[in-house]
Amino acid sequence: MCEANSWLLESKNHVNASGCVAGGLALYIHHDIQYEVLQAADPLRGDGTTAIEVLAIVVHPAQHGSFTLANVYSRGCSIQALRSLESRLRSCSRHHKFLFTGDFNAHHPAWGGSKSCKFGEDVCSWMDESGLVVLNDGSPTRFDGRGTTSIDLSIVSAGLGKSSSWQVLDDNWGSDHFPIITTLHNFCNKGPGPQTNQPPNFNYTKADWGQFRTLCEELPLEDLDWNDPDTLN
């Protein structure tokens, strides 16, 4: 067990239309981790009500590049609200690596849902246009009297997806949501290698295109890793 004073708390309460505090977001950060809180405003719906609550920090690991961690709760994650959220975080964080995690209240088979809803379809479209990937493996993340659903998502920049892992715990600790462990291996000195800040660059002037073409023709399709085009190339 870690001592209570080993962790720092950042929290944010939601004030509903009646002026009452309801729900809210919280992050516990180990005191050894350097970070800064981003003052990003919550995206709103067209009627002015809150669409997505966000509590975001930029994490500065000791040996690796920084990334933005955004804890979100969605009351209606339309693609317009998601675009607004990402734009605000990019403008105040100056970093292009993201981990979005939280209750998106969005259903889609892409992360284990038995059905699709408009919010789920918007999340998929937003991920496609922003170069993001969902880490969920299809396991249910919430249960109620009607059964289980998968609405708690962990979404990362594509460059982080290959070196990340995701797990749902069995013990719900009295909540209707299951705890989720999301790990960015390269930021905690695990995994295959260090995370770079920039995507790989290829010197095409030195390419042997004849040999490349021959190798492509000889490679069996079943042996190719289509999830990592940079390594494939």
Legacy VTK file of the C-alpha trace (Angstrom):
# vtk DataFile Version 3.0
C-alpha trace
ASCII
DATASET POLYDATA
POINTS 233 float
0.000 0.000 0.000
1.230 3.498 -0.794
0.975 6.165 1.852
-1.704 8.809 1.318
0.877 11.590 1.171
2.544 9.840 -1.781
-0.266 11.052 -4.038
-1.481 14.457 -5.147
-5.153 15.079 -5.899
-6.479 17.202 -8.732
-10.269 17.408 -8.865
-13.066 19.254 -10.596
-16.737 19.396 -9.627
-19.612 19.823 -12.048
-22.286 22.406 -11.274
-25.598 21.468 -12.871
-28.279 23.778 -14.241
-29.779 24.170 -10.755
-26.492 25.393 -9.336
-25.861 22.173 -7.391
-22.550 20.343 -7.352
-22.952 16.933 -8.996
-20.535 14.271 -10.116
-17.089 15.550 -10.974
-13.658 14.295 -11.975
-10.505 13.463 -10.047
-6.911 12.493 -10.767
-4.457 11.092 -8.237
-0.861 11.679 -9.343
2.155 10.165 -7.636
4.336 12.847 -6.102
7.378 11.704 -8.106
5.649 12.603 -11.397
6.033 16.086 -12.803
2.856 17.477 -14.340
0.886 20.629 -15.028
-2.880 21.134 -15.033
-4.435 22.382 -18.259
-7.134 25.019 -17.960
-9.304 23.707 -20.783
-12.960 24.740 -20.769
-15.647 22.073 -21.015
-17.118 21.685 -24.518
-20.789 22.706 -24.688
-23.784 21.548 -26.673
-25.586 23.865 -29.024
-28.041 24.768 -26.238
-25.191 25.836 -23.941
-25.347 22.833 -21.589
-22.232 20.833 -20.794
-21.498 18.099 -23.310
-18.140 16.852 -21.994
-16.465 17.524 -18.669
-12.687 17.364 -18.806
-9.868 17.401 -16.262
-6.546 17.297 -18.103
-2.880 17.352 -17.188
0.372 17.248 -19.143
2.587 14.510 -17.702
6.351 15.006 -17.874
8.060 11.617 -17.370
11.657 11.812 -16.247
13.125 10.043 -19.274
10.544 10.255 -22.045
8.505 12.776 -23.979
5.482 14.449 -22.441
1.886 13.452 -23.104
-1.547 14.819 -22.240
-3.837 12.800 -19.970
-7.494 13.822 -20.228
-10.039 12.431 -17.758
-13.470 12.921 -19.331
-17.140 12.395 -18.594
-19.489 12.737 -21.534
-23.152 13.617 -21.479
-23.343 13.605 -25.267
-20.085 13.259 -27.147
-21.098 14.514 -30.573
-18.276 14.794 -33.068
-18.455 18.598 -32.791
-17.928 18.418 -29.017
-15.082 15.924 -29.412
-13.368 18.111 -31.997
-13.738 21.088 -29.673
-12.269 19.107 -26.776
-9.236 17.989 -28.777
-8.672 21.469 -30.225
-8.703 23.087 -26.780
-6.291 20.527 -25.364
-3.913 20.878 -28.297
-3.911 24.649 -28.025
-2.981 24.697 -24.338
-0.777 21.593 -24.088
1.482 22.012 -27.158
1.860 18.238 -27.255
0.504 15.732 -29.742
0.401 12.569 -27.635
-2.884 11.958 -25.862
-4.531 9.507 -23.503
-8.273 10.114 -23.219
-9.941 8.003 -20.547
-13.328 8.044 -18.879
-17.050 7.389 -19.229
-17.980 8.327 -22.789
-21.554 6.983 -22.561
-21.121 5.763 -26.135
-22.045 2.339 -27.511
-20.304 0.697 -30.466
-19.133 -2.818 -31.440
-15.609 -1.421 -31.957
-15.072 -1.568 -28.178
-17.381 -4.432 -27.252
-20.859 -2.949 -27.454
-23.758 -5.118 -28.561
-25.228 -2.158 -30.420
-24.262 1.184 -31.892
-25.580 4.644 -31.027
-25.051 8.070 -32.575
-22.496 9.015 -29.912
-20.546 5.795 -30.559
-20.488 6.444 -34.286
-19.254 9.992 -33.637
-16.462 8.710 -31.387
-15.349 6.320 -34.170
-15.382 9.101 -36.766
-13.445 11.408 -34.448
-10.779 8.756 -33.785
-10.372 8.090 -37.502
-9.858 11.747 -38.403
-7.575 12.449 -35.413
-5.299 9.413 -35.669
-6.476 7.915 -32.373
-7.006 4.279 -31.390
-9.157 2.700 -28.684
-7.382 0.251 -26.357
-10.529 -1.544 -25.141
-10.486 -5.277 -25.886
-14.266 -5.721 -25.842
-14.611 -6.523 -22.142
-17.648 -4.962 -20.398
-16.834 -1.973 -18.195
-20.197 -1.276 -16.507
-23.122 -3.300 -15.242
-26.649 -2.592 -14.032
-29.895 -4.511 -13.578
-30.232 -4.937 -17.335
-26.774 -6.399 -17.944
-23.321 -5.144 -18.897
-22.140 -2.454 -21.296
-18.821 -1.145 -22.608
-18.903 2.641 -22.284
-15.674 3.434 -20.394
-12.988 4.006 -23.007
-9.233 4.412 -23.115
-8.208 6.193 -26.317
-4.606 7.016 -27.232
-2.643 8.610 -30.037
-1.648 6.036 -32.640
2.018 6.302 -31.659
1.189 5.124 -28.142
-1.189 2.325 -29.098
1.442 -0.295 -29.931
3.171 0.067 -26.547
0.038 0.265 -24.373
-1.970 -2.364 -22.530
-5.502 -2.376 -21.143
-7.187 -4.515 -18.480
-10.516 -4.579 -16.632
-10.428 -5.740 -13.001
-13.005 -8.188 -11.624
-13.583 -6.396 -8.304
-15.811 -3.337 -8.832
-15.218 -2.009 -5.296
-18.929 -1.294 -4.849
-19.307 0.765 -8.030
-21.406 0.029 -11.118
-18.233 0.534 -13.187
-15.301 -1.875 -13.188
-11.819 -0.446 -12.497
-9.622 -0.270 -15.589
-5.826 -0.377 -15.712
-4.277 1.383 -18.709
-0.500 1.133 -18.994
1.839 3.099 -21.272
4.792 0.722 -21.077
7.491 2.907 -22.582
6.775 5.713 -20.135
7.558 3.483 -17.164
10.699 1.858 -18.577
8.954 -1.303 -19.761
8.232 -2.645 -23.186
10.366 -3.019 -26.300
12.099 0.354 -26.311
11.990 4.075 -25.633
9.113 6.145 -26.943
10.253 8.756 -29.434
8.739 12.209 -29.695
8.624 12.213 -33.489
7.312 9.689 -36.008
9.991 7.734 -37.908
11.514 9.385 -40.952
12.500 7.478 -44.073
15.298 8.533 -46.435
13.695 7.602 -49.735
16.757 8.694 -51.752
18.662 5.664 -50.397
15.901 3.147 -51.103
16.619 0.171 -53.348
13.196 0.073 -54.986
14.028 -2.977 -57.108
14.908 -5.047 -54.052
11.904 -3.593 -52.183
9.567 -4.719 -54.970
11.116 -8.198 -55.003
10.791 -8.571 -51.238
7.158 -7.455 -51.350
6.390 -10.097 -53.960
8.039 -12.831 -51.879
6.389 -11.968 -48.526
3.353 -14.126 -47.671
0.421 -11.897 -46.741
-0.350 -13.874 -43.576
3.050 -12.919 -42.122
2.542 -9.170 -42.432
1.762 -7.004 -39.415
-0.790 -4.569 -40.816
-1.155 -2.860 -37.414
2.236 -1.136 -37.725
2.830 0.215 -41.253
6.108 1.902 -40.253
7.647 -1.401 -39.166
6.135 -3.120 -42.200
7.781 -0.607 -44.545
LINES 1 234
233 0 1 2 3 4 5 6 7 8 9 10 11 12 13 14 15 16 17 18 19 20 21 22 23 24 25 26 27 28 29 30 31 32 33 34 35 36 37 38 39 40 41 42 43 44 45 46 47 48 49 50 51 52 53 54 55 56 57 58 59 60 61 62 63 64 65 66 67 68 69 70 71 72 73 74 75 76 77 78 79 80 81 82 83 84 85 86 87 88 89 90 91 92 93 94 95 96 97 98 99 100 101 102 103 104 105 106 107 108 109 110 111 112 113 114 115 116 117 118 119 120 121 122 123 124 125 126 127 128 129 130 131 132 133 134 135 136 137 138 139 140 141 142 143 144 145 146 147 148 149 150 151 152 153 154 155 156 157 158 159 160 161 162 163 164 165 166 167 168 169 170 171 172 173 174 175 176 177 178 179 180 181 182 183 184 185 186 187 188 189 190 191 192 193 194 195 196 197 198 199 200 201 202 203 204 205 206 207 208 209 210 211 212 213 214 215 216 217 218 219 220 221 222 223 224 225 226 227 228 229 230 231 232
